[in-house]
């Protein structure tokens, strides 16, 4: 899930965003390793994660 708010003023624009991944805490694989080492044949996905940020663009 991701939410974003856009700002625009004379001479600059910006966006504020927040989001989260795997909010339900499911166990899943990001993909299979065909040439895996040490008996590992899958990439376990991370647990819940969250992020936030702000970007600014100056000028036109």
mmCIF file as Biopython writes it, N, C-alpha, C and O atoms, coordinates in Angstrom:
data_model
#
loop_
_atom_site.group_PDB
_atom_site.id
_atom_site.type_symbol
_atom_site.label_atom_id
_atom_site.label_alt_id
_atom_site.label_comp_id
_atom_site.label_asym_id
_atom_site.label_entity_id
_atom_site.label_seq_id
_atom_site.pdbx_PDB_ins_code
_atom_site.Cartn_x
_atom_site.Cartn_y
_atom_site.Cartn_z
_atom_site.occupancy
_atom_site.B_iso_or_equiv
_atom_site.auth_seq_id
_atom_site.auth_asym_id
_atom_site.pdbx_PDB_model_num
ATOM 1   N N  . UNK A ? 1  ? 0.846  -1.155  0.000   1.0 0.0 1  A 1 
ATOM 2   C CA . UNK A ? 1  ? 0.000  0.000   0.000   1.0 0.0 1  A 1 
ATOM 3   C C  . UNK A ? 1  ? 0.899  1.228   0.000   1.0 0.0 1  A 1 
ATOM 4   O O  . UNK A ? 1  ? 1.945  1.244   0.650   1.0 0.0 1  A 1 
ATOM 5   N N  . UNK A ? 2  ? 0.484  2.253   -0.733  1.0 0.0 2  A 1 
ATOM 6   C CA . UNK A ? 2  ? 1.240  3.502   -0.788  1.0 0.0 2  A 1 
ATOM 7   C C  . UNK A ? 2  ? 0.265  4.667   -0.843  1.0 0.0 2  A 1 
ATOM 8   O O  . UNK A ? 2  ? -0.754 4.598   -1.530  1.0 0.0 2  A 1 
ATOM 9   N N  . UNK A ? 3  ? 0.578  5.736   -0.119  1.0 0.0 3  A 1 
ATOM 10  C CA . UNK A ? 3  ? -0.211 6.966   -0.167  1.0 0.0 3  A 1 
ATOM 11  C C  . UNK A ? 3  ? 0.733  8.109   -0.514  1.0 0.0 3  A 1 
ATOM 12  O O  . UNK A ? 3  ? 1.886  8.136   -0.084  1.0 0.0 3  A 1 
ATOM 13  N N  . UNK A ? 4  ? 0.224  9.046   -1.295  1.0 0.0 4  A 1 
ATOM 14  C CA . UNK A ? 4  ? 1.069  10.147  -1.760  1.0 0.0 4  A 1 
ATOM 15  C C  . UNK A ? 4  ? 0.277  11.446  -1.758  1.0 0.0 4  A 1 
ATOM 16  O O  . UNK A ? 4  ? -0.911 11.462  -2.081  1.0 0.0 4  A 1 
ATOM 17  N N  . UNK A ? 5  ? 0.946  12.535  -1.390  1.0 0.0 5  A 1 
ATOM 18  C CA . UNK A ? 5  ? 0.344  13.866  -1.428  1.0 0.0 5  A 1 
ATOM 19  C C  . UNK A ? 5  ? 1.276  14.772  -2.224  1.0 0.0 5  A 1 
ATOM 20  O O  . UNK A ? 5  ? 2.461  14.888  -1.909  1.0 0.0 5  A 1 
ATOM 21  N N  . UNK A ? 6  ? 0.737  15.405  -3.246  1.0 0.0 6  A 1 
ATOM 22  C CA . UNK A ? 6  ? 1.548  16.274  -4.105  1.0 0.0 6  A 1 
ATOM 23  C C  . UNK A ? 6  ? 1.357  17.740  -3.709  1.0 0.0 6  A 1 
ATOM 24  O O  . UNK A ? 6  ? 0.245  18.184  -3.422  1.0 0.0 6  A 1 
ATOM 25  N N  . UNK A ? 7  ? 2.461  18.473  -3.701  1.0 0.0 7  A 1 
ATOM 26  C CA . UNK A ? 7  ? 2.475  19.891  -3.384  1.0 0.0 7  A 1 
ATOM 27  C C  . UNK A ? 7  ? 2.981  20.661  -4.598  1.0 0.0 7  A 1 
ATOM 28  O O  . UNK A ? 7  ? 3.882  20.194  -5.296  1.0 0.0 7  A 1 
ATOM 29  N N  . UNK A ? 8  ? 2.415  21.823  -4.854  1.0 0.0 8  A 1 
ATOM 30  C CA . UNK A ? 8  ? 2.905  22.638  -5.960  1.0 0.0 8  A 1 
ATOM 31  C C  . UNK A ? 8  ? 2.829  24.104  -5.574  1.0 0.0 8  A 1 
ATOM 32  O O  . UNK A ? 8  ? 1.774  24.618  -5.204  1.0 0.0 8  A 1 
ATOM 33  N N  . UNK A ? 9  ? 3.967  24.757  -5.668  1.0 0.0 9  A 1 
ATOM 34  C CA . UNK A ? 9  ? 4.074  26.187  -5.392  1.0 0.0 9  A 1 
ATOM 35  C C  . UNK A ? 9  ? 4.817  26.824  -6.561  1.0 0.0 9  A 1 
ATOM 36  O O  . UNK A ? 9  ? 5.376  26.122  -7.403  1.0 0.0 9  A 1 
ATOM 37  N N  . UNK A ? 10 ? 4.823  28.124  -6.610  1.0 0.0 10 A 1 
ATOM 38  C CA . UNK A ? 10 ? 5.529  28.820  -7.681  1.0 0.0 10 A 1 
ATOM 39  C C  . UNK A ? 10 ? 7.031  28.526  -7.584  1.0 0.0 10 A 1 
ATOM 40  O O  . UNK A ? 10 ? 7.664  28.842  -6.576  1.0 0.0 10 A 1 
ATOM 41  N N  . UNK A ? 11 ? 7.587  27.930  -8.618  1.0 0.0 11 A 1 
ATOM 42  C CA . UNK A ? 11 ? 9.026  27.659  -8.664  1.0 0.0 11 A 1 
ATOM 43  C C  . UNK A ? 11 ? 9.446  26.295  -8.155  1.0 0.0 11 A 1 
ATOM 44  O O  . UNK A ? 11 ? 10.604 25.913  -8.323  1.0 0.0 11 A 1 
ATOM 45  N N  . UNK A ? 12 ? 8.542  25.550  -7.538  1.0 0.0 12 A 1 
ATOM 46  C CA . UNK A ? 12 ? 8.914  24.215  -7.068  1.0 0.0 12 A 1 
ATOM 47  C C  . UNK A ? 12 ? 7.679  23.339  -6.913  1.0 0.0 12 A 1 
ATOM 48  O O  . UNK A ? 12 ? 6.557  23.832  -6.794  1.0 0.0 12 A 1 
ATOM 49  N N  . UNK A ? 13 ? 7.904  22.057  -6.918  1.0 0.0 13 A 1 
ATOM 50  C CA . UNK A ? 13 ? 6.844  21.087  -6.632  1.0 0.0 13 A 1 
ATOM 51  C C  . UNK A ? 13 ? 7.444  19.983  -5.782  1.0 0.0 13 A 1 
ATOM 52  O O  . UNK A ? 13 ? 8.658  19.781  -5.774  1.0 0.0 13 A 1 
ATOM 53  N N  . UNK A ? 14 ? 6.609  19.290  -5.085  1.0 0.0 14 A 1 
ATOM 54  C CA . UNK A ? 14 ? 7.107  18.223  -4.218  1.0 0.0 14 A 1 
ATOM 55  C C  . UNK A ? 14 ? 6.057  17.167  -4.005  1.0 0.0 14 A 1 
ATOM 56  O O  . UNK A ? 14 ? 4.894  17.336  -4.371  1.0 0.0 14 A 1 
ATOM 57  N N  . UNK A ? 15 ? 6.483  16.078  -3.410  1.0 0.0 15 A 1 
ATOM 58  C CA . UNK A ? 15 ? 5.552  15.021  -3.048  1.0 0.0 15 A 1 
ATOM 59  C C  . UNK A ? 15 ? 5.996  14.371  -1.752  1.0 0.0 15 A 1 
ATOM 60  O O  . UNK A ? 15 ? 7.183  14.134  -1.528  1.0 0.0 15 A 1 
ATOM 61  N N  . UNK A ? 16 ? 5.036  14.093  -0.920  1.0 0.0 16 A 1 
ATOM 62  C CA . UNK A ? 16 ? 5.231  13.431  0.357   1.0 0.0 16 A 1 
ATOM 63  C C  . UNK A ? 16 ? 4.581  12.063  0.227   1.0 0.0 16 A 1 
ATOM 64  O O  . UNK A ? 16 ? 3.427  11.977  -0.192  1.0 0.0 16 A 1 
ATOM 65  N N  . UNK A ? 17 ? 5.289  10.987  0.573   1.0 0.0 17 A 1 
ATOM 66  C CA . UNK A ? 17 ? 4.717  9.656   0.415   1.0 0.0 17 A 1 
ATOM 67  C C  . UNK A ? 17 ? 5.066  8.759   1.597   1.0 0.0 17 A 1 
ATOM 68  O O  . UNK A ? 17 ? 6.115  8.904   2.225   1.0 0.0 17 A 1 
ATOM 69  N N  . UNK A ? 18 ? 4.169  7.842   1.880   1.0 0.0 18 A 1 
ATOM 70  C CA . UNK A ? 18 ? 4.353  6.816   2.913   1.0 0.0 18 A 1 
ATOM 71  C C  . UNK A ? 18 ? 3.803  5.512   2.357   1.0 0.0 18 A 1 
ATOM 72  O O  . UNK A ? 18 ? 2.909  5.520   1.512   1.0 0.0 18 A 1 
ATOM 73  N N  . UNK A ? 19 ? 4.332  4.410   2.826   1.0 0.0 19 A 1 
ATOM 74  C CA . UNK A ? 19 ? 3.838  3.126   2.346   1.0 0.0 19 A 1 
ATOM 75  C C  . UNK A ? 19 ? 4.294  1.992   3.233   1.0 0.0 19 A 1 
ATOM 76  O O  . UNK A ? 19 ? 5.110  2.166   4.139   1.0 0.0 19 A 1 
ATOM 77  N N  . UNK A ? 20 ? 3.751  0.839   2.953   1.0 0.0 20 A 1 
ATOM 78  C CA . UNK A ? 20 ? 4.116  -0.365  3.680   1.0 0.0 20 A 1 
ATOM 79  C C  . UNK A ? 20 ? 4.010  -1.576  2.764   1.0 0.0 20 A 1 
ATOM 80  O O  . UNK A ? 20 ? 3.207  -1.593  1.832   1.0 0.0 20 A 1 
ATOM 81  N N  . UNK A ? 21 ? 4.816  -2.576  3.036   1.0 0.0 21 A 1 
ATOM 82  C CA . UNK A ? 21 ? 4.801  -3.805  2.261   1.0 0.0 21 A 1 
ATOM 83  C C  . UNK A ? 21 ? 4.557  -4.983  3.194   1.0 0.0 21 A 1 
ATOM 84  O O  . UNK A ? 21 ? 4.974  -4.970  4.352   1.0 0.0 21 A 1 
ATOM 85  N N  . UNK A ? 22 ? 3.880  -5.992  2.681   1.0 0.0 22 A 1 
ATOM 86  C CA . UNK A ? 22 ? 3.536  -7.211  3.420   1.0 0.0 22 A 1 
ATOM 87  C C  . UNK A ? 22 ? 2.813  -6.866  4.723   1.0 0.0 22 A 1 
ATOM 88  O O  . UNK A ? 22 ? 3.174  -7.368  5.787   1.0 0.0 22 A 1 
ATOM 89  N N  . UNK A ? 23 ? 1.802  -6.017  4.639   1.0 0.0 23 A 1 
ATOM 90  C CA . UNK A ? 23 ? 1.089  -5.539  5.829   1.0 0.0 23 A 1 
ATOM 91  C C  . UNK A ? 23 ? 0.347  -6.649  6.571   1.0 0.0 23 A 1 
ATOM 92  O O  . UNK A ? 23 ? 0.078  -6.517  7.765   1.0 0.0 23 A 1 
ATOM 93  N N  . UNK A ? 24 ? 0.015  -7.729  5.887   1.0 0.0 24 A 1 
ATOM 94  C CA . UNK A ? 24 ? -0.687 -8.841  6.539   1.0 0.0 24 A 1 
ATOM 95  C C  . UNK A ? 24 ? 0.262  -9.887  7.110   1.0 0.0 24 A 1 
ATOM 96  O O  . UNK A ? 24 ? -0.186 -10.877 7.688   1.0 0.0 24 A 1 
ATOM 97  N N  . UNK A ? 25 ? 1.581  -9.678  6.952   1.0 0.0 25 A 1 
ATOM 98  C CA . UNK A ? 25 ? 2.567  -10.575 7.547   1.0 0.0 25 A 1 
ATOM 99  C C  . UNK A ? 25 ? 2.582  -11.966 6.936   1.0 0.0 25 A 1 
ATOM 100 O O  . UNK A ? 25 ? 2.870  -12.936 7.637   1.0 0.0 25 A 1 
ATOM 101 N N  . UNK A ? 26 ? 2.281  -12.091 5.648   1.0 0.0 26 A 1 
ATOM 102 C CA . UNK A ? 26 ? 2.255  -13.394 4.979   1.0 0.0 26 A 1 
ATOM 103 C C  . UNK A ? 26 ? 3.671  -13.915 4.735   1.0 0.0 26 A 1 
ATOM 104 O O  . UNK A ? 26 ? 4.604  -13.131 4.560   1.0 0.0 26 A 1 
ATOM 105 N N  . UNK A ? 27 ? 3.825  -15.223 4.724   1.0 0.0 27 A 1 
ATOM 106 C CA . UNK A ? 27 ? 5.081  -15.864 4.361   1.0 0.0 27 A 1 
ATOM 107 C C  . UNK A ? 27 ? 5.029  -16.184 2.882   1.0 0.0 27 A 1 
ATOM 108 O O  . UNK A ? 27 ? 4.097  -16.844 2.423   1.0 0.0 27 A 1 
ATOM 109 N N  . UNK A ? 28 ? 6.014  -15.725 2.133   1.0 0.0 28 A 1 
ATOM 110 C CA . UNK A ? 28 ? 6.045  -15.989 0.699   1.0 0.0 28 A 1 
ATOM 111 C C  . UNK A ? 28 ? 7.478  -15.961 0.207   1.0 0.0 28 A 1 
ATOM 112 O O  . UNK A ? 28 ? 8.383  -15.533 0.923   1.0 0.0 28 A 1 
ATOM 113 N N  . UNK A ? 29 ? 7.676  -16.416 -1.012  1.0 0.0 29 A 1 
ATOM 114 C CA . UNK A ? 29 ? 8.990  -16.469 -1.633  1.0 0.0 29 A 1 
ATOM 115 C C  . UNK A ? 29 ? 9.078  -15.415 -2.718  1.0 0.0 29 A 1 
ATOM 116 O O  . UNK A ? 29 ? 8.139  -15.239 -3.494  1.0 0.0 29 A 1 
ATOM 117 N N  . UNK A ? 30 ? 10.203 -14.710 -2.778  1.0 0.0 30 A 1 
ATOM 118 C CA . UNK A ? 30 ? 10.402 -13.715 -3.832  1.0 0.0 30 A 1 
ATOM 119 C C  . UNK A ? 30 ? 10.854 -14.354 -5.133  1.0 0.0 30 A 1 
ATOM 120 O O  . UNK A ? 30 ? 10.872 -13.683 -6.165  1.0 0.0 30 A 1 
ATOM 121 N N  . UNK A ? 31 ? 11.210 -15.599 -5.117  1.0 0.0 31 A 1 
ATOM 122 C CA . UNK A ? 31 ? 11.647 -16.269 -6.341  1.0 0.0 31 A 1 
ATOM 123 C C  . UNK A ? 31 ? 12.500 -17.480 -6.013  1.0 0.0 31 A 1 
ATOM 124 O O  . UNK A ? 31 ? 13.000 -17.621 -4.897  1.0 0.0 31 A 1 
ATOM 125 N N  . UNK A ? 32 ? 12.659 -18.337 -6.980  1.0 0.0 32 A 1 
ATOM 126 C CA . UNK A ? 32 ? 13.458 -19.542 -6.798  1.0 0.0 32 A 1 
ATOM 127 C C  . UNK A ? 32 ? 14.888 -19.309 -7.248  1.0 0.0 32 A 1 
ATOM 128 O O  . UNK A ? 32 ? 15.131 -18.567 -8.200  1.0 0.0 32 A 1 
ATOM 129 N N  . UNK A ? 33 ? 15.848 -19.950 -6.557  1.0 0.0 33 A 1 
ATOM 130 C CA . UNK A ? 33 ? 17.262 -19.910 -6.938  1.0 0.0 33 A 1 
ATOM 131 C C  . UNK A ? 33 ? 17.581 -21.185 -7.695  1.0 0.0 33 A 1 
ATOM 132 O O  . UNK A ? 33 ? 17.603 -22.265 -7.105  1.0 0.0 33 A 1 
ATOM 133 N N  . UNK A ? 34 ? 17.827 -21.077 -8.988  1.0 0.0 34 A 1 
ATOM 134 C CA . UNK A ? 34 ? 18.117 -22.268 -9.791  1.0 0.0 34 A 1 
ATOM 135 C C  . UNK A ? 34 ? 19.482 -22.831 -9.442  1.0 0.0 34 A 1 
ATOM 136 O O  . UNK A ? 34 ? 19.637 -24.048 -9.339  1.0 0.0 34 A 1 
ATOM 137 N N  . UNK A ? 35 ? 20.469 -21.975 -9.260  1.0 0.0 35 A 1 
ATOM 138 C CA . UNK A ? 35 ? 21.827 -22.421 -8.931  1.0 0.0 35 A 1 
ATOM 139 C C  . UNK A ? 35 ? 22.134 -22.111 -7.462  1.0 0.0 35 A 1 
ATOM 140 O O  . UNK A ? 35 ? 23.112 -21.430 -7.155  1.0 0.0 35 A 1 
ATOM 141 N N  . UNK A ? 36 ? 21.309 -22.606 -6.583  1.0 0.0 36 A 1 
ATOM 142 C CA . UNK A ? 36 ? 21.427 -22.292 -5.160  1.0 0.0 36 A 1 
ATOM 143 C C  . UNK A ? 36 ? 22.616 -22.999 -4.531  1.0 0.0 36 A 1 
ATOM 144 O O  . UNK A ? 36 ? 23.027 -24.071 -4.974  1.0 0.0 36 A 1 
ATOM 145 N N  . UNK A ? 37 ? 23.160 -22.379 -3.491  1.0 0.0 37 A 1 
ATOM 146 C CA . UNK A ? 37 ? 24.264 -22.965 -2.734  1.0 0.0 37 A 1 
ATOM 147 C C  . UNK A ? 37 ? 23.773 -23.358 -1.344  1.0 0.0 37 A 1 
ATOM 148 O O  . UNK A ? 37 ? 22.827 -22.763 -0.829  1.0 0.0 37 A 1 
ATOM 149 N N  . UNK A ? 38 ? 24.391 -24.327 -0.753  1.0 0.0 38 A 1 
ATOM 150 C CA . UNK A ? 38 ? 24.131 -24.742 0.634   1.0 0.0 38 A 1 
ATOM 151 C C  . UNK A ? 38 ? 22.685 -25.181 0.857   1.0 0.0 38 A 1 
ATOM 152 O O  . UNK A ? 38 ? 22.135 -24.944 1.933   1.0 0.0 38 A 1 
ATOM 153 N N  . UNK A ? 39 ? 22.056 -25.816 -0.138  1.0 0.0 39 A 1 
ATOM 154 C CA . UNK A ? 39 ? 20.714 -26.350 0.030   1.0 0.0 39 A 1 
ATOM 155 C C  . UNK A ? 39 ? 19.614 -25.301 0.068   1.0 0.0 39 A 1 
ATOM 156 O O  . UNK A ? 39 ? 18.489 -25.594 0.472   1.0 0.0 39 A 1 
ATOM 157 N N  . UNK A ? 40 ? 19.923 -24.112 -0.338  1.0 0.0 40 A 1 
ATOM 158 C CA . UNK A ? 40 ? 18.940 -23.030 -0.316  1.0 0.0 40 A 1 
ATOM 159 C C  . UNK A ? 40 ? 18.353 -22.893 -1.721  1.0 0.0 40 A 1 
ATOM 160 O O  . UNK A ? 40 ? 19.088 -22.625 -2.671  1.0 0.0 40 A 1 
ATOM 161 N N  . UNK A ? 41 ? 17.046 -23.071 -1.860  1.0 0.0 41 A 1 
ATOM 162 C CA . UNK A ? 41 ? 16.418 -23.038 -3.174  1.0 0.0 41 A 1 
ATOM 163 C C  . UNK A ? 41 ? 15.346 -21.958 -3.287  1.0 0.0 41 A 1 
ATOM 164 O O  . UNK A ? 41 ? 14.586 -21.968 -4.255  1.0 0.0 41 A 1 
ATOM 165 N N  . UNK A ? 42 ? 15.257 -21.054 -2.363  1.0 0.0 42 A 1 
ATOM 166 C CA . UNK A ? 42 ? 14.278 -19.980 -2.446  1.0 0.0 42 A 1 
ATOM 167 C C  . UNK A ? 42 ? 14.817 -18.759 -1.709  1.0 0.0 42 A 1 
ATOM 168 O O  . UNK A ? 42 ? 15.710 -18.873 -0.869  1.0 0.0 42 A 1 
ATOM 169 N N  . UNK A ? 43 ? 14.284 -17.625 -2.021  1.0 0.0 43 A 1 
ATOM 170 C CA . UNK A ? 43 ? 14.614 -16.377 -1.332  1.0 0.0 43 A 1 
ATOM 171 C C  . UNK A ? 43 ? 13.425 -16.002 -0.467  1.0 0.0 43 A 1 
ATOM 172 O O  . UNK A ? 43 ? 12.370 -15.632 -0.982  1.0 0.0 43 A 1 
ATOM 173 N N  . UNK A ? 44 ? 13.584 -16.093 0.799   1.0 0.0 44 A 1 
ATOM 174 C CA . UNK A ? 44 ? 12.485 -15.724 1.703   1.0 0.0 44 A 1 
ATOM 175 C C  . UNK A ? 44 ? 12.272 -14.217 1.639   1.0 0.0 44 A 1 
ATOM 176 O O  . UNK A ? 44 ? 13.231 -13.445 1.639   1.0 0.0 44 A 1 
ATOM 177 N N  . UNK A ? 45 ? 11.029 -13.811 1.584   1.0 0.0 45 A 1 
ATOM 178 C CA . UNK A ? 45 ? 10.696 -12.389 1.535   1.0 0.0 45 A 1 
ATOM 179 C C  . UNK A ? 45 ? 10.809 -11.790 2.942   1.0 0.0 45 A 1 
ATOM 180 O O  . UNK A ? 45 ? 10.620 -12.500 3.930   1.0 0.0 45 A 1 
ATOM 181 N N  . UNK A ? 46 ? 11.112 -10.505 3.042   1.0 0.0 46 A 1 
ATOM 182 C CA . UNK A ? 46 ? 11.176 -9.869  4.355   1.0 0.0 46 A 1 
ATOM 183 C C  . UNK A ? 46 ? 9.799  -9.777  4.997   1.0 0.0 46 A 1 
ATOM 184 O O  . UNK A ? 46 ? 8.778  -9.913  4.323   1.0 0.0 46 A 1 
ATOM 185 N N  . UNK A ? 47 ? 9.781  -9.548  6.291   1.0 0.0 47 A 1 
ATOM 186 C CA . UNK A ? 47 ? 8.518  -9.351  7.002   1.0 0.0 47 A 1 
ATOM 187 C C  . UNK A ? 47 ? 7.924  -7.998  6.655   1.0 0.0 47 A 1 
ATOM 188 O O  . UNK A ? 47 ? 8.210  -7.450  5.590   1.0 0.0 47 A 1 
ATOM 189 N N  . UNK A ? 48 ? 7.114  -7.462  7.524   1.0 0.0 48 A 1 
ATOM 190 C CA . UNK A ? 48 ? 6.524  -6.143  7.276   1.0 0.0 48 A 1 
ATOM 191 C C  . UNK A ? 48 ? 7.619  -5.092  7.172   1.0 0.0 48 A 1 
ATOM 192 O O  . UNK A ? 48 ? 8.615  -5.141  7.895   1.0 0.0 48 A 1 
ATOM 193 N N  . UNK A ? 49 ? 7.426  -4.155  6.276   1.0 0.0 49 A 1 
ATOM 194 C CA . UNK A ? 49 ? 8.354  -3.029  6.171   1.0 0.0 49 A 1 
ATOM 195 C C  . UNK A ? 49 ? 7.570  -1.775  5.811   1.0 0.0 49 A 1 
ATOM 196 O O  . UNK A ? 49 ? 6.528  -1.840  5.157   1.0 0.0 49 A 1 
ATOM 197 N N  . UNK A ? 50 ? 8.084  -0.643  6.246   1.0 0.0 50 A 1 
ATOM 198 C CA . UNK A ? 50 ? 7.440  0.640   6.034   1.0 0.0 50 A 1 
ATOM 199 C C  . UNK A ? 50 ? 8.465  1.624   5.493   1.0 0.0 50 A 1 
ATOM 200 O O  . UNK A ? 50 ? 9.661  1.487   5.750   1.0 0.0 50 A 1 
ATOM 201 N N  . UNK A ? 51 ? 8.003  2.605   4.753   1.0 0.0 51 A 1 
ATOM 202 C CA . UNK A ? 51 ? 8.885  3.628   4.220   1.0 0.0 51 A 1 
ATOM 203 C C  . UNK A ? 51 ? 8.132  4.949   4.126   1.0 0.0 51 A 1 
ATOM 204 O O  . UNK A ? 51 ? 6.902  4.986   4.097   1.0 0.0 51 A 1 
ATOM 205 N N  . UNK A ? 52 ? 8.899  6.022   4.080   1.0 0.0 52 A 1 
ATOM 206 C CA . UNK A ? 52 ? 8.330  7.366   3.933   1.0 0.0 52 A 1 
ATOM 207 C C  . UNK A ? 52 ? 9.386  8.240   3.278   1.0 0.0 52 A 1 
ATOM 208 O O  . UNK A ? 52 ? 10.583 7.976   3.392   1.0 0.0 52 A 1 
ATOM 209 N N  . UNK A ? 53 ? 8.934  9.286   2.590   1.0 0.0 53 A 1 
ATOM 210 C CA . UNK A ? 53 ? 9.896  10.162  1.961   1.0 0.0 53 A 1 
ATOM 211 C C  . UNK A ? 53 ? 9.252  11.438  1.460   1.0 0.0 53 A 1 
ATOM 212 O O  . UNK A ? 53 ? 8.031  11.599  1.457   1.0 0.0 53 A 1 
ATOM 213 N N  . UNK A ? 54 ? 10.121 12.333  1.038   1.0 0.0 54 A 1 
ATOM 214 C CA . UNK A ? 54 ? 9.697  13.617  0.502   1.0 0.0 54 A 1 
ATOM 215 C C  . UNK A ? 54 ? 10.638 13.949  -0.638  1.0 0.0 54 A 1 
ATOM 216 O O  . UNK A ? 54 ? 11.856 13.887  -0.464  1.0 0.0 54 A 1 
ATOM 217 N N  . UNK A ? 55 ? 10.113 14.294  -1.784  1.0 0.0 55 A 1 
ATOM 218 C CA . UNK A ? 55 ? 10.960 14.698  -2.910  1.0 0.0 55 A 1 
ATOM 219 C C  . UNK A ? 55 ? 10.572 16.099  -3.341  1.0 0.0 55 A 1 
ATOM 220 O O  . UNK A ? 55 ? 9.407  16.489  -3.263  1.0 0.0 55 A 1 
ATOM 221 N N  . UNK A ? 56 ? 11.564 16.851  -3.796  1.0 0.0 56 A 1 
ATOM 222 C CA . UNK A ? 56 ? 11.355 18.233  -4.224  1.0 0.0 56 A 1 
ATOM 223 C C  . UNK A ? 56 ? 11.959 18.390  -5.608  1.0 0.0 56 A 1 
ATOM 224 O O  . UNK A ? 56 ? 13.050 17.892  -5.883  1.0 0.0 56 A 1 
ATOM 225 N N  . UNK A ? 57 ? 11.241 19.086  -6.474  1.0 0.0 57 A 1 
ATOM 226 C CA . UNK A ? 57 ? 11.725 19.416  -7.814  1.0 0.0 57 A 1 
ATOM 227 C C  . UNK A ? 57 ? 11.700 20.929  -7.948  1.0 0.0 57 A 1 
ATOM 228 O O  . UNK A ? 57 ? 10.647 21.559  -7.849  1.0 0.0 57 A 1 
ATOM 229 N N  . UNK A ? 58 ? 12.878 21.500  -8.176  1.0 0.0 58 A 1 
ATOM 230 C CA . UNK A ? 58 ? 12.989 22.947  -8.312  1.0 0.0 58 A 1 
ATOM 231 C C  . UNK A ? 58 ? 12.935 23.356  -9.765  1.0 0.0 58 A 1 
ATOM 232 O O  . UNK A ? 58 ? 13.428 22.631  -10.629 1.0 0.0 58 A 1 
ATOM 233 N N  . UNK A ? 59 ? 12.352 24.488  -10.047 1.0 0.0 59 A 1 
ATOM 234 C CA . UNK A ? 59 ? 12.254 24.982  -11.427 1.0 0.0 59 A 1 
ATOM 235 C C  . UNK A ? 59 ? 11.049 24.405  -12.134 1.0 0.0 59 A 1 
ATOM 236 O O  . UNK A ? 59 ? 10.113 23.910  -11.507 1.0 0.0 59 A 1 
ATOM 237 N N  . UNK A ? 60 ? 11.090 24.478  -13.459 1.0 0.0 60 A 1 
ATOM 238 C CA . UNK A ? 60 ? 9.944  24.039  -14.275 1.0 0.0 60 A 1 
ATOM 239 C C  . UNK A ? 60 ? 9.835  22.558  -14.369 1.0 0.0 60 A 1 
ATOM 240 O O  . UNK A ? 60 ? 8.924  22.047  -15.020 1.0 0.0 60 A 1 
#
